[in-house]
Amino acid sequence: MNSQHTSFLVDVDSLRRKAAAQGLDLPTAVWDEACPSTNDELAALVTGTTTLAEEPATFTRTVSVAAGVDLAEAPAEFTVHGTDHQNAGHGRLGRTWTVPARRSLTFSLLLTPGAVFDAWGWIPLLAGEAVRTAIAEAGVPAVLKWPNDVLTAEGRKLCGILARIETRPTGPAIILGIGINTRLEPADLPRETASSLAIEKGTDGTEIDHEDLLVSVLSTLIPAYQELIEHGDGDFGGSATADRVRANMVTLGAQVRLERPDGTNVIGLATGLDAGGDLILDGDASFSAGDVHHLRMAE
Protein backbone atom coordinates (compact mmCIF):
# COMPACT_ATOMS: atom_id res chain seq x y z
CA MET A 1 0.00 0.00 0.00
CA ASN A 2 2.98 2.30 0.24
CA SER A 3 3.70 2.24 -3.49
CA GLN A 4 2.90 5.66 -4.97
CA HIS A 5 0.55 6.00 -7.91
CA THR A 6 2.51 8.39 -10.13
CA SER A 7 -0.48 10.58 -10.98
CA PHE A 8 -1.34 11.47 -7.39
CA LEU A 9 -0.91 15.16 -6.61
CA VAL A 10 0.41 14.39 -3.12
CA ASP A 11 3.08 11.77 -2.46
CA VAL A 12 2.33 10.53 1.07
CA ASP A 13 5.89 9.45 1.83
CA SER A 14 7.22 12.81 0.69
CA LEU A 15 4.48 14.58 2.66
CA ARG A 16 5.54 12.91 5.90
CA ARG A 17 9.21 13.68 5.24
CA LYS A 18 8.52 17.35 4.53
CA ALA A 19 6.31 17.59 7.60
CA ALA A 20 9.06 16.02 9.74
CA ALA A 21 11.48 18.65 8.45
CA GLN A 22 9.06 21.23 9.89
CA GLY A 23 9.02 19.43 13.25
CA LEU A 24 5.64 17.76 12.63
CA ASP A 25 5.02 14.08 13.32
CA LEU A 26 2.33 12.74 10.97
CA PRO A 27 1.79 9.14 12.08
CA THR A 28 -0.25 8.25 9.01
CA ALA A 29 -0.90 9.89 5.65
CA VAL A 30 -3.56 8.52 3.33
CA TRP A 31 -4.29 9.71 -0.20
CA ASP A 32 -7.11 8.49 -2.41
CA GLU A 33 -7.36 8.80 -6.16
CA ALA A 34 -11.02 9.74 -5.58
CA CYS A 35 -13.51 9.35 -2.77
CA PRO A 36 -16.94 10.70 -1.82
CA SER A 37 -15.75 12.59 1.28
CA THR A 38 -12.43 12.67 3.12
CA ASN A 39 -14.33 13.46 6.33
CA ASP A 40 -16.48 10.35 5.85
CA GLU A 41 -13.49 8.16 5.02
CA LEU A 42 -11.52 9.33 8.04
CA ALA A 43 -14.58 9.02 10.29
CA ALA A 44 -15.01 5.40 9.22
CA LEU A 45 -11.40 4.70 10.23
CA VAL A 46 -11.82 6.52 13.55
CA THR A 47 -14.97 4.60 14.49
CA GLY A 48 -13.62 1.24 13.30
CA THR A 49 -16.15 0.83 10.50
CA THR A 50 -13.18 0.24 8.21
CA THR A 51 -9.41 -0.05 8.66
CA LEU A 52 -6.42 0.82 6.53
CA ALA A 53 -5.64 -2.90 6.36
CA GLU A 54 -8.57 -3.19 3.92
CA GLU A 55 -7.99 -2.21 0.30
CA PRO A 56 -10.73 0.04 -1.14
CA ALA A 57 -12.83 -1.78 -3.72
CA THR A 58 -13.57 1.11 -6.07
CA PHE A 59 -10.56 3.43 -6.08
CA THR A 60 -6.78 3.51 -5.67
CA ARG A 61 -5.32 4.43 -2.27
CA THR A 62 -1.78 5.02 -1.06
CA VAL A 63 -0.71 5.01 2.59
CA SER A 64 2.45 6.02 4.45
CA VAL A 65 2.85 5.24 8.15
CA ALA A 66 5.40 5.76 10.89
CA ALA A 67 7.29 2.81 12.32
CA GLY A 68 5.14 0.71 14.63
CA VAL A 69 1.78 1.88 13.26
CA ASP A 70 -0.72 -0.98 12.92
CA LEU A 71 -2.95 -0.51 9.87
CA ALA A 72 -5.65 -2.61 11.52
CA GLU A 73 -6.01 -0.13 14.40
CA ALA A 74 -7.77 3.22 14.51
CA PRO A 75 -5.54 6.06 13.30
CA ALA A 76 -3.69 8.35 15.70
CA GLU A 77 -3.92 12.12 16.13
CA PHE A 78 -2.61 14.18 13.19
CA THR A 79 -3.45 11.51 10.65
CA VAL A 80 -4.04 13.19 7.29
CA HIS A 81 -6.53 11.79 4.77
CA GLY A 82 -6.75 13.50 1.39
CA THR A 83 -7.88 12.93 -2.16
CA ASP A 84 -7.30 14.21 -5.67
CA HIS A 85 -11.07 14.23 -6.26
CA GLN A 86 -13.77 14.56 -3.62
CA ASN A 87 -17.03 13.91 -5.45
CA ALA A 88 -19.63 14.06 -2.66
CA GLY A 89 -18.22 16.35 0.01
CA HIS A 90 -20.15 17.99 2.84
CA GLY A 91 -20.58 21.63 3.66
CA ARG A 92 -22.16 23.17 6.74
CA LEU A 93 -25.78 22.29 7.59
CA GLY A 94 -26.00 19.43 5.11
CA ARG A 95 -24.90 21.36 2.02
CA THR A 96 -22.99 19.42 -0.64
CA TRP A 97 -19.57 20.42 -1.92
CA THR A 98 -17.74 19.08 -4.94
CA VAL A 99 -15.27 20.35 -7.54
CA PRO A 100 -13.70 18.86 -10.70
CA ALA A 101 -10.98 16.27 -10.24
CA ARG A 102 -7.45 17.38 -9.40
CA ARG A 103 -8.35 21.06 -9.06
CA SER A 104 -8.58 21.47 -5.30
CA LEU A 105 -6.54 20.55 -2.25
CA THR A 106 -9.01 18.47 -0.24
CA PHE A 107 -8.04 16.75 3.00
CA SER A 108 -9.09 15.95 6.55
CA LEU A 109 -6.99 16.06 9.71
CA LEU A 110 -7.66 13.98 12.82
CA LEU A 111 -7.52 15.77 16.17
CA THR A 112 -8.04 14.12 19.58
CA PRO A 113 -8.19 17.00 22.08
CA GLY A 114 -9.25 14.89 25.06
CA ALA A 115 -12.05 16.14 27.29
CA VAL A 116 -14.73 18.38 25.88
CA PHE A 117 -13.98 22.02 26.56
CA ASP A 118 -15.53 25.35 25.68
CA ALA A 119 -12.68 26.54 23.44
CA TRP A 120 -13.33 24.00 20.66
CA GLY A 121 -14.93 26.79 18.64
CA TRP A 122 -11.45 28.15 18.01
CA ILE A 123 -10.36 25.06 16.05
CA PRO A 124 -12.01 25.98 12.70
CA LEU A 125 -10.79 29.55 13.19
CA LEU A 126 -7.21 28.35 13.68
CA ALA A 127 -7.59 26.20 10.56
CA GLY A 128 -8.81 29.21 8.63
CA GLU A 129 -5.85 31.32 9.75
CA ALA A 130 -3.45 28.49 8.80
CA VAL A 131 -4.99 28.30 5.32
CA ARG A 132 -4.95 32.10 4.98
CA THR A 133 -1.27 32.17 5.91
CA ALA A 134 -0.39 29.42 3.42
CA ILE A 135 -2.36 31.10 0.64
CA ALA A 136 -0.71 34.44 1.36
CA GLU A 137 2.70 32.77 1.25
CA ALA A 138 1.69 31.35 -2.15
CA GLY A 139 1.11 34.91 -3.39
CA VAL A 140 -2.63 35.47 -2.90
CA PRO A 141 -3.70 37.98 -0.21
CA ALA A 142 -6.63 36.55 1.75
CA VAL A 143 -8.89 37.23 4.73
CA LEU A 144 -11.04 35.20 7.11
CA LYS A 145 -14.81 35.21 7.28
CA TRP A 146 -16.35 33.90 10.48
CA PRO A 147 -16.91 31.03 11.11
CA ASN A 148 -15.29 28.87 8.44
CA ASP A 149 -14.32 30.55 5.15
CA VAL A 150 -11.16 31.98 3.64
CA LEU A 151 -11.77 34.70 1.04
CA THR A 152 -9.77 36.80 -1.37
CA ALA A 153 -9.25 40.40 -0.29
CA GLU A 154 -12.18 41.24 -2.60
CA GLY A 155 -14.46 38.69 -0.90
CA ARG A 156 -14.40 35.69 -3.25
CA LYS A 157 -14.34 32.29 -1.56
CA LEU A 158 -11.11 30.28 -1.72
CA CYS A 159 -11.59 27.73 1.05
CA GLY A 160 -14.24 26.10 3.19
CA ILE A 161 -13.71 24.27 6.49
CA LEU A 162 -15.95 21.75 8.23
CA ALA A 163 -15.31 20.28 11.70
CA ARG A 164 -17.04 17.04 12.66
CA ILE A 165 -17.06 15.37 16.08
CA GLU A 166 -16.95 11.59 16.45
CA THR A 167 -17.54 9.91 19.81
CA ARG A 168 -15.15 7.10 20.79
CA PRO A 169 -14.65 5.08 24.00
CA THR A 170 -11.27 6.77 24.42
CA GLY A 171 -12.71 10.26 24.05
CA PRO A 172 -14.05 12.54 21.33
CA ALA A 173 -12.28 13.00 18.04
CA ILE A 174 -12.52 16.02 15.76
CA ILE A 175 -12.27 15.47 12.04
CA LEU A 176 -11.31 18.75 10.42
CA GLY A 177 -12.11 18.88 6.72
CA ILE A 178 -10.48 21.53 4.53
CA GLY A 179 -11.03 22.24 0.84
CA ILE A 180 -8.92 24.87 -0.94
CA ASN A 181 -9.71 25.99 -4.49
CA THR A 182 -6.30 25.68 -6.09
CA ARG A 183 -6.43 24.92 -9.82
CA LEU A 184 -10.02 25.84 -10.69
CA GLU A 185 -10.52 27.76 -13.92
CA PRO A 186 -13.31 30.34 -14.34
CA ALA A 187 -15.58 27.77 -16.02
CA ASP A 188 -15.16 25.43 -13.01
CA LEU A 189 -16.40 27.88 -10.38
CA PRO A 190 -19.57 26.74 -8.58
CA ARG A 191 -20.71 30.37 -8.23
CA GLU A 192 -19.51 33.82 -9.21
CA THR A 193 -18.58 34.59 -5.61
CA ALA A 194 -15.83 31.91 -5.66
CA SER A 195 -12.29 31.96 -6.97
CA SER A 196 -9.08 29.90 -6.91
CA LEU A 197 -5.38 30.41 -6.39
CA ALA A 198 -4.75 29.88 -10.11
CA ILE A 199 -7.29 32.53 -11.08
CA GLU A 200 -6.03 35.04 -8.52
CA LYS A 201 -2.39 34.49 -9.52
CA GLY A 202 -3.16 34.45 -13.23
CA THR A 203 -1.15 31.24 -13.64
CA ASP A 204 -1.65 27.78 -15.01
CA GLY A 205 -3.04 25.56 -12.26
CA THR A 206 -0.30 22.98 -12.64
CA GLU A 207 2.14 25.49 -11.16
CA ILE A 208 0.40 25.20 -7.78
CA ASP A 209 1.99 22.42 -5.73
CA HIS A 210 -0.62 20.70 -3.56
CA GLU A 211 1.95 18.91 -1.45
CA ASP A 212 3.88 22.03 -0.51
CA LEU A 213 0.65 23.96 0.14
CA LEU A 214 -0.53 21.19 2.47
CA VAL A 215 2.74 21.20 4.41
CA SER A 216 2.46 24.97 4.73
CA VAL A 217 -1.06 24.70 6.17
CA LEU A 218 -0.10 21.98 8.65
CA SER A 219 3.04 23.80 9.81
CA THR A 220 0.84 26.65 11.11
CA LEU A 221 -2.28 24.71 12.09
CA ILE A 222 -0.80 21.94 14.24
CA PRO A 223 1.33 24.21 16.50
CA ALA A 224 -1.64 26.59 16.93
CA TYR A 225 -3.92 23.69 17.87
CA GLN A 226 -1.31 22.39 20.35
CA GLU A 227 -1.14 25.86 21.89
CA LEU A 228 -4.95 25.83 22.27
CA ILE A 229 -4.85 22.48 24.05
CA GLU A 230 -2.08 23.64 26.36
CA HIS A 231 -4.23 26.58 27.44
CA GLY A 232 -6.78 24.12 28.85
CA ASP A 233 -9.39 26.13 30.74
CA GLY A 234 -7.39 29.33 30.33
CA ASP A 235 -8.53 32.17 28.10
CA PHE A 236 -7.07 31.32 24.70
CA GLY A 237 -8.79 34.42 23.34
CA GLY A 238 -6.09 36.53 24.98
CA SER A 239 -3.24 34.76 23.18
CA ALA A 240 -1.14 36.19 20.36
CA THR A 241 -2.44 33.43 18.08
CA ALA A 242 -6.04 34.46 18.74
CA ASP A 243 -5.01 38.06 18.07
CA ARG A 244 -3.77 37.03 14.61
CA VAL A 245 -7.11 35.38 13.87
CA ARG A 246 -8.96 38.57 14.82
CA ALA A 247 -6.54 40.78 12.90
CA ASN A 248 -7.23 38.89 9.66
CA MET A 249 -11.00 38.46 10.10
CA VAL A 250 -12.92 40.74 7.78
CA THR A 251 -16.14 40.01 9.68
CA LEU A 252 -15.04 41.98 12.73
CA GLY A 253 -15.96 45.64 12.65
CA ALA A 254 -18.62 45.03 9.99
CA GLN A 255 -22.38 45.32 10.18
CA VAL A 256 -23.62 41.77 9.55
CA ARG A 257 -26.84 39.84 9.19
CA LEU A 258 -26.98 36.40 10.83
CA GLU A 259 -29.54 34.15 9.15
CA ARG A 260 -30.56 31.56 11.72
CA PRO A 261 -31.70 27.98 10.97
CA ASP A 262 -35.27 28.84 12.05
CA GLY A 263 -35.47 31.57 9.39
CA THR A 264 -35.07 34.56 11.70
CA ASN A 265 -32.39 37.21 11.19
CA VAL A 266 -30.18 39.04 13.65
CA ILE A 267 -28.47 42.24 12.50
CA GLY A 268 -25.68 43.89 14.42
CA LEU A 269 -22.09 45.08 14.51
CA ALA A 270 -19.57 42.25 14.80
CA THR A 271 -17.46 43.53 17.66
CA GLY A 272 -15.32 40.54 18.66
CA LEU A 273 -14.88 36.87 19.46
CA ASP A 274 -15.60 35.50 22.92
CA ALA A 275 -13.50 33.01 24.91
CA GLY A 276 -14.93 30.10 22.90
CA GLY A 277 -14.47 31.69 19.47
CA ASP A 278 -18.15 32.62 19.13
CA LEU A 279 -19.05 35.84 17.35
CA ILE A 280 -20.07 38.80 19.50
CA LEU A 281 -22.60 41.28 18.12
CA ASP A 282 -22.93 44.81 19.47
CA GLY A 283 -20.56 44.01 22.31
CA ASP A 284 -23.21 41.86 23.96
CA ALA A 285 -24.79 38.73 22.42
CA SER A 286 -22.62 35.76 21.36
CA PHE A 287 -23.46 33.36 18.53
CA SER A 288 -21.82 30.00 17.81
CA ALA A 289 -21.40 28.55 14.32
CA GLY A 290 -24.30 26.19 15.07
CA ASP A 291 -26.56 29.21 15.64
CA VAL A 292 -26.00 30.50 12.12
CA HIS A 293 -27.26 29.28 8.74
CA HIS A 294 -25.63 32.12 6.78
CA LEU A 295 -23.61 35.17 7.73
CA ARG A 296 -23.77 38.07 5.30
CA MET A 297 -22.75 41.69 5.29
CA ALA A 298 -25.79 43.79 6.17
CA GLU A 299 -26.96 46.37 3.65
C-alpha positions as CSV (number, residue, x, y, z in Angstrom):
1,M,0.0,0.0,0.0
2,N,3.0,2.3,0.2
3,S,3.7,2.2,-3.5
4,Q,2.9,5.7,-5.0
5,H,0.6,6.0,-7.9
6,T,2.5,8.4,-10.1
7,S,-0.5,10.6,-11.0
8,F,-1.3,11.5,-7.4
9,L,-0.9,15.2,-6.6
10,V,0.4,14.4,-3.1
11,D,3.1,11.8,-2.5
12,V,2.3,10.5,1.1
13,D,5.9,9.4,1.8
14,S,7.2,12.8,0.7
15,L,4.5,14.6,2.7
16,R,5.5,12.9,5.9
17,R,9.2,13.7,5.2
18,K,8.5,17.4,4.5
19,A,6.3,17.6,7.6
20,A,9.1,16.0,9.7
21,A,11.5,18.7,8.5
22,Q,9.1,21.2,9.9
23,G,9.0,19.4,13.2
24,L,5.6,17.8,12.6
25,D,5.0,14.1,13.3
26,L,2.3,12.7,11.0
27,P,1.8,9.1,12.1
28,T,-0.2,8.3,9.0
29,A,-0.9,9.9,5.7
30,V,-3.6,8.5,3.3
31,W,-4.3,9.7,-0.2
32,D,-7.1,8.5,-2.4
33,E,-7.4,8.8,-6.2
34,A,-11.0,9.7,-5.6
35,C,-13.5,9.3,-2.8
36,P,-16.9,10.7,-1.8
37,S,-15.7,12.6,1.3
38,T,-12.4,12.7,3.1
39,N,-14.3,13.5,6.3
40,D,-16.5,10.4,5.8
41,E,-13.5,8.2,5.0
42,L,-11.5,9.3,8.0
43,A,-14.6,9.0,10.3
44,A,-15.0,5.4,9.2
45,L,-11.4,4.7,10.2
46,V,-11.8,6.5,13.6
47,T,-15.0,4.6,14.5
48,G,-13.6,1.2,13.3
49,T,-16.1,0.8,10.5
50,T,-13.2,0.2,8.2
51,T,-9.4,0.0,8.7
52,L,-6.4,0.8,6.5
53,A,-5.6,-2.9,6.4
54,E,-8.6,-3.2,3.9
55,E,-8.0,-2.2,0.3
56,P,-10.7,0.0,-1.1
57,A,-12.8,-1.8,-3.7
58,T,-13.6,1.1,-6.1
59,F,-10.6,3.4,-6.1
60,T,-6.8,3.5,-5.7
61,R,-5.3,4.4,-2.3
62,T,-1.8,5.0,-1.1
63,V,-0.7,5.0,2.6
64,S,2.5,6.0,4.5
65,V,2.9,5.2,8.2
66,A,5.4,5.8,10.9
67,A,7.3,2.8,12.3
68,G,5.1,0.7,14.6
69,V,1.8,1.9,13.3
70,D,-0.7,-1.0,12.9
71,L,-2.9,-0.5,9.9
72,A,-5.7,-2.6,11.5
73,E,-6.0,-0.1,14.4
74,A,-7.8,3.2,14.5
75,P,-5.5,6.1,13.3
76,A,-3.7,8.4,15.7
77,E,-3.9,12.1,16.1
78,F,-2.6,14.2,13.2
79,T,-3.4,11.5,10.6
80,V,-4.0,13.2,7.3
81,H,-6.5,11.8,4.8
82,G,-6.7,13.5,1.4
83,T,-7.9,12.9,-2.2
84,D,-7.3,14.2,-5.7
85,H,-11.1,14.2,-6.3
86,Q,-13.8,14.6,-3.6
87,N,-17.0,13.9,-5.4
88,A,-19.6,14.1,-2.7
89,G,-18.2,16.3,0.0
90,H,-20.1,18.0,2.8
91,G,-20.6,21.6,3.7
92,R,-22.2,23.2,6.7
93,L,-25.8,22.3,7.6
94,G,-26.0,19.4,5.1
95,R,-24.9,21.4,2.0
96,T,-23.0,19.4,-0.6
97,W,-19.6,20.4,-1.9
98,T,-17.7,19.1,-4.9
99,V,-15.3,20.4,-7.5
100,P,-13.7,18.9,-10.7
101,A,-11.0,16.3,-10.2
102,R,-7.4,17.4,-9.4
103,R,-8.3,21.1,-9.1
104,S,-8.6,21.5,-5.3
105,L,-6.5,20.5,-2.2
106,T,-9.0,18.5,-0.2
107,F,-8.0,16.8,3.0
108,S,-9.1,15.9,6.5
109,L,-7.0,16.1,9.7
110,L,-7.7,14.0,12.8
111,L,-7.5,15.8,16.2
112,T,-8.0,14.1,19.6
113,P,-8.2,17.0,22.1
114,G,-9.3,14.9,25.1
115,A,-12.0,16.1,27.3
116,V,-14.7,18.4,25.9
117,F,-14.0,22.0,26.6
118,D,-15.5,25.4,25.7
119,A,-12.7,26.5,23.4
120,W,-13.3,24.0,20.7
121,G,-14.9,26.8,18.6
122,W,-11.4,28.2,18.0
123,I,-10.4,25.1,16.1
124,P,-12.0,26.0,12.7
125,L,-10.8,29.6,13.2
126,L,-7.2,28.3,13.7
127,A,-7.6,26.2,10.6
128,G,-8.8,29.2,8.6
129,E,-5.8,31.3,9.7
130,A,-3.5,28.5,8.8
131,V,-5.0,28.3,5.3
132,R,-4.9,32.1,5.0
133,T,-1.3,32.2,5.9
134,A,-0.4,29.4,3.4
135,I,-2.4,31.1,0.6
136,A,-0.7,34.4,1.4
137,E,2.7,32.8,1.2
138,A,1.7,31.4,-2.1
139,G,1.1,34.9,-3.4
140,V,-2.6,35.5,-2.9
141,P,-3.7,38.0,-0.2
142,A,-6.6,36.5,1.8
143,V,-8.9,37.2,4.7
144,L,-11.0,35.2,7.1
145,K,-14.8,35.2,7.3
146,W,-16.3,33.9,10.5
147,P,-16.9,31.0,11.1
148,N,-15.3,28.9,8.4
149,D,-14.3,30.5,5.2
150,V,-11.2,32.0,3.6
151,L,-11.8,34.7,1.0
152,T,-9.8,36.8,-1.4
153,A,-9.3,40.4,-0.3
154,E,-12.2,41.2,-2.6
155,G,-14.5,38.7,-0.9
156,R,-14.4,35.7,-3.3
157,K,-14.3,32.3,-1.6
158,L,-11.1,30.3,-1.7
159,C,-11.6,27.7,1.0
160,G,-14.2,26.1,3.2
161,I,-13.7,24.3,6.5
162,L,-15.9,21.7,8.2
163,A,-15.3,20.3,11.7
164,R,-17.0,17.0,12.7
165,I,-17.1,15.4,16.1
166,E,-16.9,11.6,16.5
167,T,-17.5,9.9,19.8
168,R,-15.1,7.1,20.8
169,P,-14.7,5.1,24.0
170,T,-11.3,6.8,24.4
171,G,-12.7,10.3,24.0
172,P,-14.1,12.5,21.3
173,A,-12.3,13.0,18.0
174,I,-12.5,16.0,15.8
175,I,-12.3,15.5,12.0
176,L,-11.3,18.7,10.4
177,G,-12.1,18.9,6.7
178,I,-10.5,21.5,4.5
179,G,-11.0,22.2,0.8
180,I,-8.9,24.9,-0.9
181,N,-9.7,26.0,-4.5
182,T,-6.3,25.7,-6.1
183,R,-6.4,24.9,-9.8
184,L,-10.0,25.8,-10.7
185,E,-10.5,27.8,-13.9
186,P,-13.3,30.3,-14.3
187,A,-15.6,27.8,-16.0
188,D,-15.2,25.4,-13.0
189,L,-16.4,27.9,-10.4
190,P,-19.6,26.7,-8.6
191,R,-20.7,30.4,-8.2
192,E,-19.5,33.8,-9.2
193,T,-18.6,34.6,-5.6
194,A,-15.8,31.9,-5.7
195,S,-12.3,32.0,-7.0
196,S,-9.1,29.9,-6.9
197,L,-5.4,30.4,-6.4
198,A,-4.7,29.9,-10.1
199,I,-7.3,32.5,-11.1
200,E,-6.0,35.0,-8.5
201,K,-2.4,34.5,-9.5
202,G,-3.2,34.4,-13.2
203,T,-1.2,31.2,-13.6
204,D,-1.7,27.8,-15.0
205,G,-3.0,25.6,-12.3
206,T,-0.3,23.0,-12.6
207,E,2.1,25.5,-11.2
208,I,0.4,25.2,-7.8
209,D,2.0,22.4,-5.7
210,H,-0.6,20.7,-3.6
211,E,1.9,18.9,-1.4
212,D,3.9,22.0,-0.5
213,L,0.6,24.0,0.1
214,L,-0.5,21.2,2.5
215,V,2.7,21.2,4.4
216,S,2.5,25.0,4.7
217,V,-1.1,24.7,6.2
218,L,-0.1,22.0,8.7
219,S,3.0,23.8,9.8
220,T,0.8,26.6,11.1
221,L,-2.3,24.7,12.1
222,I,-0.8,21.9,14.2
223,P,1.3,24.2,16.5
224,A,-1.6,26.6,16.9
225,Y,-3.9,23.7,17.9
226,Q,-1.3,22.4,20.4
227,E,-1.1,25.9,21.9
228,L,-4.9,25.8,22.3
229,I,-4.9,22.5,24.1
230,E,-2.1,23.6,26.4
231,H,-4.2,26.6,27.4
232,G,-6.8,24.1,28.9
233,D,-9.4,26.1,30.7
234,G,-7.4,29.3,30.3
235,D,-8.5,32.2,28.1
236,F,-7.1,31.3,24.7
237,G,-8.8,34.4,23.3
238,G,-6.1,36.5,25.0
239,S,-3.2,34.8,23.2
240,A,-1.1,36.2,20.4
241,T,-2.4,33.4,18.1
242,A,-6.0,34.5,18.7
243,D,-5.0,38.1,18.1
244,R,-3.8,37.0,14.6
245,V,-7.1,35.4,13.9
246,R,-9.0,38.6,14.8
247,A,-6.5,40.8,12.9
248,N,-7.2,38.9,9.7
249,M,-11.0,38.5,10.1
250,V,-12.9,40.7,7.8
251,T,-16.1,40.0,9.7
252,L,-15.0,42.0,12.7
253,G,-16.0,45.6,12.6
254,A,-18.6,45.0,10.0
255,Q,-22.4,45.3,10.2
256,V,-23.6,41.8,9.5
257,R,-26.8,39.8,9.2
258,L,-27.0,36.4,10.8
259,E,-29.5,34.2,9.1
260,R,-30.6,31.6,11.7
261,P,-31.7,28.0,11.0
262,D,-35.3,28.8,12.1
263,G,-35.5,31.6,9.4
264,T,-35.1,34.6,11.7
265,N,-32.4,37.2,11.2
266,V,-30.2,39.0,13.6
267,I,-28.5,42.2,12.5
268,G,-25.7,43.9,14.4
269,L,-22.1,45.1,14.5
270,A,-19.6,42.2,14.8
271,T,-17.5,43.5,17.7
272,G,-15.3,40.5,18.7
273,L,-14.9,36.9,19.5
274,D,-15.6,35.5,22.9
275,A,-13.5,33.0,24.9
276,G,-14.9,30.1,22.9
277,G,-14.5,31.7,19.5
278,D,-18.1,32.6,19.1
279,L,-19.1,35.8,17.4
280,I,-20.1,38.8,19.5
281,L,-22.6,41.3,18.1
282,D,-22.9,44.8,19.5
283,G,-20.6,44.0,22.3
284,D,-23.2,41.9,24.0
285,A,-24.8,38.7,22.4
286,S,-22.6,35.8,21.4
287,F,-23.5,33.4,18.5
288,S,-21.8,30.0,17.8
289,A,-21.4,28.5,14.3
290,G,-24.3,26.2,15.1
291,D,-26.6,29.2,15.6
292,V,-26.0,30.5,12.1
293,H,-27.3,29.3,8.7
294,H,-25.6,32.1,6.8
295,L,-23.6,35.2,7.7
296,R,-23.8,38.1,5.3
297,M,-22.8,41.7,5.3
298,A,-25.8,43.8,6.2
299,E,-27.0,46.4,3.7
